Amino acid sequence: MSDAPTVSKEALVAELEQTREDFHQLLSSLTPEDMKQKSANPAWTVGQLMYHLAWGIGYAPPGIRRMQKEKDFNFPRPLLNLMNPWMTRWGAWRTRPEDLARKYDKSHEETLAVLSEVGDDEWGKSARVIGELETMEQACRMPITHFREHQADILKGLGRL
């Protein structure tokens, strides 16, 4: 009997697809004025958070691959916390909604491709990611949890939540 968690890859793919649809629905609902509004996250505007989400999903494929090797990712959290807001503000500065949509979709497809390679025997794998133990399932679900977290920040900032 295996101690590995039972994960339905099909259900995970369906959640990732729904998250992609939700990202596009949110993006298409935003006006240029909305993109300039403060979000509920004090570090970013709505547009900056949308940029953060579109680029953030790109970290899923290498994260899943690292998890397959059970290789830790020990980037110093204080440095990450310092760099992340500034890189996001800089990157979002002249990015258009269609650029965000393309970037998200490209990274989404890459995530699905890497997820398809995860073997049934790999769901029990884990590694330390920025000082915290993370499981294979958490690495695969990162685009979902990350979007849900910041979707709430965006909607709250716009008074829609």
Secondary structure as UniProt FT lines:
FT   HELIX           9..29
FT   HELIX           32..36
FT   TURN            42..43
FT   HELIX           46..56
FT   HELIX           57..59
FT   HELIX           60..68
FT   TURN            69..70
FT   HELIX           77..92
FT   TURN            93..94
FT   HELIX           97..116
FT   HELIX           120..122
FT   TURN            123..124
FT   STRAND          126..129
FT   TURN            130..131
FT   STRAND          132..135
FT   HELIX           136..157
FT   TURN            158..159
//
